[in-house]
């Protein structure tokens, strides 16, 4: 989830509960030990340098923890893993506090290289036309030094960065444009930047307060806005904005009640899925109002706030950070909320990436 926090515990303990997922088609012939499954990125404790990666097969029968260290015993992954991006056969693992990206073969986890320059508080990564784009917060005390780092993937060199508004977080790609949610860093953002990757020009679309999740479906960009929390002193309602990608204008907005702060938007089978605290909700893509009753709650598993979330292949994946210092857990449910698998993973499971 995730914004520049008012405290470091919130900053690195709650990377804004947004759905962390990435996927590709399943291969009939596995390309490595970690093909045809989900990589679970474990953030690790801030300042502890104990980020890790776990693996769970699609059929839920094979699980292996700490696979990066298992394959690369002489390399430390780093401090505070934030995101994973897939490009061809490679996985780019973004390390927020370490200010670097570790590159591995996504199917074998074999280390390929490291990018350790040109990054300052890196957050998320996407790819377009042979380049990688990484959102960076820069110095947390400055609201005007945030940028998108641009990587030439042919040689991993850094190109001219693109300046953007404060608190760039998650991104999605549509044609030659990158859409960046500005959760706001230590403040509270309410915009989505549009970057033309041909010209590097930047424009802005106003959405609700604290946009935390982005999903594209049928030439529409859906942005889930968490709203300002009660402790901000100016609480606002969460909302769902629908942006027409052909015109880059907001077509419609659905508002929650003021005290409802959703996160973790995902789309599966023409339905929205999202979370509010410990509850999982589903609504049809064509709905114009939010459901009042969740599909199920995770409290039976002792999960009192979904930390990471994804919906894929008719399964719901939930990450539980627990006490944010001990090993976390992941849970896999059916779409109706039946628990089918649970595993203990590394510290603070922050995202699911379908390989």
VEXLO-506308 format. One record per residue (C-alpha): x, y, z. Coordinates in Angstrom, 3 decimals. Layout:
N
{node {X,Y,Z}}
...
This chain:
355
{node {0.000,0.000,0.000}}
{node {1.803,2.551,-0.293}}
{node {2.703,6.126,0.567}}
{node {5.588,8.057,2.079}}
{node {4.523,7.424,5.657}}
{node {4.352,9.710,8.649}}
{node {6.481,7.146,10.447}}
{node {9.038,4.647,9.199}}
{node {7.039,1.790,10.680}}
{node {4.099,2.718,8.505}}
{node {6.356,3.589,5.628}}
{node {7.957,0.191,5.335}}
{node {5.402,-1.843,7.240}}
{node {2.451,-0.943,5.066}}
{node {3.471,-0.592,1.479}}
{node {-0.128,0.432,0.758}}
{node {-1.916,-2.844,0.550}}
{node {-2.130,-2.693,-3.174}}
{node {-2.484,-5.779,-5.166}}
{node {1.035,-6.931,-6.204}}
{node {0.704,-9.222,-9.162}}
{node {2.266,-9.979,-12.501}}
{node {1.555,-12.870,-14.812}}
{node {2.278,-14.742,-18.002}}
{node {0.838,-17.762,-19.762}}
{node {1.569,-21.164,-18.215}}
{node {4.177,-23.182,-20.147}}
{node {3.573,-26.861,-20.877}}
{node {7.314,-27.532,-20.519}}
{node {8.715,-25.876,-17.387}}
{node {11.574,-23.461,-18.031}}
{node {13.009,-23.963,-14.561}}
{node {12.226,-25.005,-11.007}}
{node {10.133,-21.876,-10.408}}
{node {8.041,-21.876,-13.584}}
{node {4.265,-22.406,-13.449}}
{node {3.762,-20.919,-10.025}}
{node {3.708,-17.731,-8.008}}
{node {6.718,-15.902,-6.613}}
{node {5.994,-14.360,-3.227}}
{node {8.101,-11.280,-2.526}}
{node {8.865,-10.893,1.168}}
{node {9.760,-7.344,2.082}}
{node {11.815,-8.109,5.167}}
{node {12.204,-5.772,8.105}}
{node {13.318,-2.198,7.485}}
{node {17.062,-1.950,8.069}}
{node {17.498,-5.709,8.533}}
{node {18.537,-6.658,4.999}}
{node {16.426,-9.825,5.121}}
{node {14.278,-9.530,1.993}}
{node {13.497,-12.891,0.402}}
{node {11.468,-14.709,-2.250}}
{node {9.228,-17.775,-1.796}}
{node {7.665,-20.045,-4.450}}
{node {4.306,-21.817,-4.577}}
{node {3.291,-23.909,-7.588}}
{node {0.035,-23.229,-9.439}}
{node {-1.429,-26.521,-8.218}}
{node {-0.403,-25.625,-4.633}}
{node {1.564,-28.877,-4.188}}
{node {5.125,-27.501,-4.289}}
{node {6.387,-24.836,-1.913}}
{node {9.905,-23.569,-1.310}}
{node {10.985,-20.659,0.851}}
{node {13.971,-18.328,0.477}}
{node {14.697,-19.376,-3.093}}
{node {16.925,-16.412,-4.006}}
{node {19.412,-17.284,-1.258}}
{node {19.118,-21.000,-2.014}}
{node {20.196,-20.468,-5.629}}
{node {22.613,-17.583,-4.932}}
{node {24.144,-18.367,-1.509}}
{node {26.920,-15.768,-1.810}}
{node {24.577,-12.854,-2.643}}
{node {22.354,-10.979,-0.194}}
{node {19.099,-9.929,-1.835}}
{node {18.932,-6.694,0.157}}
{node {16.885,-4.395,2.340}}
{node {13.112,-3.921,1.935}}
{node {11.986,-5.634,-1.257}}
{node {9.296,-3.534,-2.922}}
{node {8.340,-5.004,-6.286}}
{node {9.121,-7.556,-8.990}}
{node {8.814,-6.926,-12.718}}
{node {9.022,-9.581,-15.449}}
{node {10.683,-8.850,-18.781}}
{node {11.310,-11.768,-21.138}}
{node {13.063,-14.453,-19.066}}
{node {14.222,-12.028,-16.402}}
{node {12.809,-10.839,-13.091}}
{node {13.792,-7.391,-11.821}}
{node {13.558,-7.262,-8.014}}
{node {13.317,-3.699,-6.684}}
{node {14.949,-3.121,-3.257}}
{node {13.683,0.102,-1.710}}
{node {16.133,0.765,1.118}}
{node {19.095,-0.795,-0.695}}
{node {18.438,1.551,-3.649}}
{node {19.105,-1.184,-6.174}}
{node {17.518,-3.732,-8.501}}
{node {18.665,-7.354,-8.518}}
{node {18.132,-9.143,-11.835}}
{node {17.597,-12.906,-11.940}}
{node {16.351,-15.538,-14.356}}
{node {12.682,-15.621,-13.429}}
{node {12.395,-19.401,-13.854}}
{node {15.632,-20.552,-12.185}}
{node {16.360,-17.583,-9.856}}
{node {19.969,-17.548,-11.088}}
{node {21.514,-14.115,-10.528}}
{node {22.185,-12.146,-13.734}}
{node {23.120,-8.630,-12.634}}
{node {22.564,-5.612,-10.391}}
{node {21.496,-2.023,-11.066}}
{node {22.774,0.135,-8.212}}
{node {23.001,3.639,-9.651}}
{node {20.372,6.216,-10.578}}
{node {17.853,5.024,-7.984}}
{node {16.651,6.891,-4.897}}
{node {13.896,5.292,-2.832}}
{node {12.757,3.069,-5.748}}
{node {9.235,1.680,-5.566}}
{node {7.759,-0.107,-8.606}}
{node {8.859,-1.124,-12.101}}
{node {7.169,-1.577,-15.502}}
{node {8.488,-2.081,-19.037}}
{node {7.811,-0.608,-22.462}}
{node {9.668,-0.742,-25.784}}
{node {12.938,-2.120,-24.431}}
{node {13.057,0.195,-21.418}}
{node {12.337,-0.203,-17.741}}
{node {10.538,2.533,-15.794}}
{node {11.013,2.724,-12.017}}
{node {9.066,5.050,-9.722}}
{node {11.316,6.825,-7.184}}
{node {10.421,8.974,-4.193}}
{node {13.846,10.583,-3.915}}
{node {14.599,12.261,-0.594}}
{node {11.612,11.836,1.726}}
{node {12.000,15.374,3.040}}
{node {11.597,16.908,-0.412}}
{node {8.223,16.962,-2.198}}
{node {9.758,18.029,-5.511}}
{node {12.515,15.516,-6.305}}
{node {10.372,12.486,-7.233}}
{node {11.013,10.913,-10.617}}
{node {10.739,7.917,-12.909}}
{node {14.112,6.300,-13.587}}
{node {14.471,5.027,-17.156}}
{node {16.595,1.935,-17.821}}
{node {17.988,0.847,-21.182}}
{node {17.362,-2.885,-20.860}}
{node {19.947,-3.727,-23.511}}
{node {22.797,-2.803,-21.164}}
{node {21.028,-1.759,-17.913}}
{node {22.289,1.796,-18.235}}
{node {20.246,4.686,-16.833}}
{node {18.791,7.200,-19.257}}
{node {17.485,10.698,-18.503}}
{node {14.982,10.490,-15.606}}
{node {11.449,11.874,-15.886}}
{node {10.346,14.287,-13.153}}
{node {6.866,13.661,-11.725}}
{node {4.681,14.783,-8.815}}
{node {5.314,13.632,-5.260}}
{node {4.778,10.033,-4.226}}
{node {4.796,7.997,-7.482}}
{node {3.778,4.431,-6.741}}
{node {2.240,1.721,-8.892}}
{node {2.264,1.945,-12.660}}
{node {0.578,0.273,-15.629}}
{node {1.382,0.411,-19.340}}
{node {-1.079,1.003,-22.159}}
{node {0.271,1.281,-25.701}}
{node {3.133,3.811,-25.455}}
{node {1.924,5.445,-22.268}}
{node {2.670,4.777,-18.614}}
{node {0.073,5.605,-15.980}}
{node {1.504,6.390,-12.543}}
{node {-0.574,6.509,-9.344}}
{node {0.531,9.282,-6.986}}
{node {-0.384,8.126,-3.504}}
{node {1.463,11.174,-2.275}}
{node {4.463,10.067,-0.245}}
{node {4.457,11.669,3.193}}
{node {1.506,13.737,2.002}}
{node {-1.643,12.619,0.211}}
{node {-1.775,12.569,-3.573}}
{node {-4.822,12.570,-5.813}}
{node {-3.540,12.277,-9.383}}
{node {-2.437,9.816,-12.029}}
{node {0.441,10.914,-14.241}}
{node {0.424,9.980,-17.917}}
{node {3.899,9.583,-19.421}}
{node {4.278,9.461,-23.194}}
{node {7.258,7.138,-23.580}}
{node {8.007,8.436,-27.071}}
{node {8.405,12.080,-26.023}}
{node {8.788,11.654,-22.222}}
{node {6.129,14.353,-21.799}}
{node {3.981,14.183,-18.660}}
{node {0.345,15.107,-18.150}}
{node {-1.950,14.592,-15.163}}
{node {-5.434,13.233,-14.456}}
{node {-7.217,14.151,-11.230}}
{node {-8.698,11.168,-9.352}}
{node {-9.708,10.551,-5.727}}
{node {-7.447,10.911,-2.705}}
{node {-4.586,8.420,-2.285}}
{node {-4.820,6.227,-5.415}}
{node {-3.374,2.849,-4.468}}
{node {-4.273,0.318,-7.189}}
{node {-4.480,0.374,-10.994}}
{node {-6.074,-2.143,-13.359}}
{node {-6.780,-2.001,-17.110}}
{node {-9.762,-3.664,-18.773}}
{node {-11.372,-2.982,-22.166}}
{node {-9.565,0.310,-22.863}}
{node {-10.504,1.569,-19.413}}
{node {-8.183,2.269,-16.509}}
{node {-9.721,1.608,-13.107}}
{node {-8.106,3.431,-10.185}}
{node {-8.947,2.499,-6.618}}
{node {-8.475,5.455,-4.290}}
{node {-8.091,4.745,-0.585}}
{node {-9.083,8.196,0.612}}
{node {-7.397,10.103,3.418}}
{node {-7.347,8.132,6.690}}
{node {-8.966,9.357,9.873}}
{node {-5.609,10.093,11.504}}
{node {-4.863,12.637,8.769}}
{node {-7.253,15.071,10.401}}
{node {-9.172,15.504,7.124}}
{node {-10.625,12.067,6.404}}
{node {-12.096,11.494,2.941}}
{node {-13.956,8.594,1.388}}
{node {-12.367,6.005,-0.817}}
{node {-13.546,5.829,-4.425}}
{node {-13.205,4.042,-7.752}}
{node {-12.352,6.154,-10.804}}
{node {-12.827,4.889,-14.372}}
{node {-10.572,6.556,-16.941}}
{node {-11.169,6.266,-20.683}}
{node {-7.724,5.432,-22.092}}
{node {-8.606,6.727,-25.540}}
{node {-9.281,10.233,-24.213}}
{node {-7.509,10.129,-20.834}}
{node {-10.579,11.542,-19.124}}
{node {-12.466,10.276,-16.077}}
{node {-15.696,8.678,-17.272}}
{node {-17.177,7.986,-13.849}}
{node {-16.474,7.825,-10.124}}
{node {-18.135,5.665,-7.461}}
{node {-17.709,6.814,-3.865}}
{node {-17.543,4.777,-0.689}}
{node {-18.787,6.056,2.640}}
{node {-16.359,8.416,4.353}}
{node {-15.025,5.850,6.812}}
{node {-14.338,3.169,4.167}}
{node {-10.766,2.955,2.871}}
{node {-10.368,0.231,0.213}}
{node {-7.202,-1.132,-1.338}}
{node {-5.836,-4.013,-3.448}}
{node {-7.913,-3.697,-6.614}}
{node {-7.747,-6.696,-8.943}}
{node {-9.892,-7.857,-11.870}}
{node {-10.791,-11.480,-12.599}}
{node {-13.633,-12.902,-14.716}}
{node {-15.162,-9.462,-15.354}}
{node {-15.385,-8.743,-11.645}}
{node {-13.607,-6.326,-9.357}}
{node {-12.009,-7.711,-6.228}}
{node {-10.725,-5.465,-3.463}}
{node {-10.155,-5.440,0.289}}
{node {-11.256,-3.306,3.218}}
{node {-9.299,-4.152,6.355}}
{node {-9.781,-7.944,6.752}}
{node {-12.698,-8.293,4.336}}
{node {-12.660,-9.412,0.689}}
{node {-15.234,-7.866,-1.648}}
{node {-16.360,-8.673,-5.186}}
{node {-18.507,-6.636,-7.564}}
{node {-19.390,-6.945,-11.243}}
{node {-17.489,-4.774,-13.694}}
{node {-20.749,-3.142,-14.780}}
{node {-21.893,-2.300,-11.239}}
{node {-22.508,1.320,-10.313}}
{node {-22.511,0.807,-6.542}}
{node {-20.369,-1.073,-4.066}}
{node {-21.499,-4.242,-2.299}}
{node {-22.407,-3.945,1.366}}
{node {-21.392,-7.499,2.287}}
{node {-17.965,-9.083,1.736}}
{node {-17.471,-12.480,0.126}}
{node {-15.587,-13.516,3.249}}
{node {-13.333,-12.264,6.000}}
{node {-9.788,-13.405,6.758}}
{node {-10.232,-13.061,10.516}}
{node {-10.763,-16.831,10.876}}
{node {-7.085,-17.135,9.965}}
{node {-6.142,-14.365,12.386}}
{node {-5.577,-11.860,9.575}}
{node {-6.670,-8.440,10.804}}
{node {-5.651,-6.403,7.783}}
{node {-4.803,-7.838,4.353}}
{node {-1.251,-6.774,3.535}}
{node {-0.896,-8.163,0.000}}
{node {-3.512,-9.520,-2.353}}
{node {-4.039,-11.031,-5.799}}
{node {-6.730,-12.896,-7.702}}
{node {-5.609,-15.338,-10.393}}
{node {-6.943,-18.535,-12.001}}
{node {-10.024,-18.551,-9.773}}
{node {-7.980,-18.343,-6.588}}
{node {-7.586,-15.506,-4.081}}
{node {-4.115,-15.008,-2.581}}
{node {-3.706,-13.122,0.702}}
{node {-0.495,-12.097,2.437}}
{node {-0.448,-11.568,6.212}}
{node {2.411,-9.513,7.664}}
{node {1.562,-10.561,11.229}}
{node {3.703,-8.588,13.651}}
{node {5.928,-7.206,10.840}}
{node {9.059,-8.742,12.363}}
{node {8.426,-12.517,12.404}}
{node {7.841,-14.692,9.351}}
{node {4.551,-13.911,7.640}}
{node {1.967,-16.216,6.107}}
{node {0.133,-16.533,2.823}}
{node {-3.337,-17.976,2.368}}
{node {-5.012,-19.228,-0.810}}
{node {-8.804,-19.306,-1.069}}
{node {-11.423,-20.216,-3.619}}
{node {-13.432,-17.327,-5.042}}
{node {-16.114,-18.085,-2.470}}
{node {-13.710,-17.932,0.461}}
{node {-12.877,-21.586,1.165}}
{node {-9.298,-21.889,2.427}}
{node {-7.315,-24.331,0.269}}
{node {-3.702,-23.658,1.272}}
{node {-1.599,-21.777,3.804}}
{node {2.181,-21.388,4.019}}
{node {4.696,-19.661,6.273}}
{node {6.940,-17.377,4.207}}
{node {9.483,-14.649,4.909}}
{node {9.014,-11.417,6.824}}
{node {6.202,-9.207,5.447}}
{node {4.859,-10.929,2.304}}
{node {4.419,-7.893,0.050}}
{node {3.341,-9.221,-3.324}}
{node {2.367,-12.123,-5.588}}
{node {3.930,-12.464,-9.069}}
{node {2.555,-15.187,-11.344}}
{node {5.353,-16.763,-13.319}}
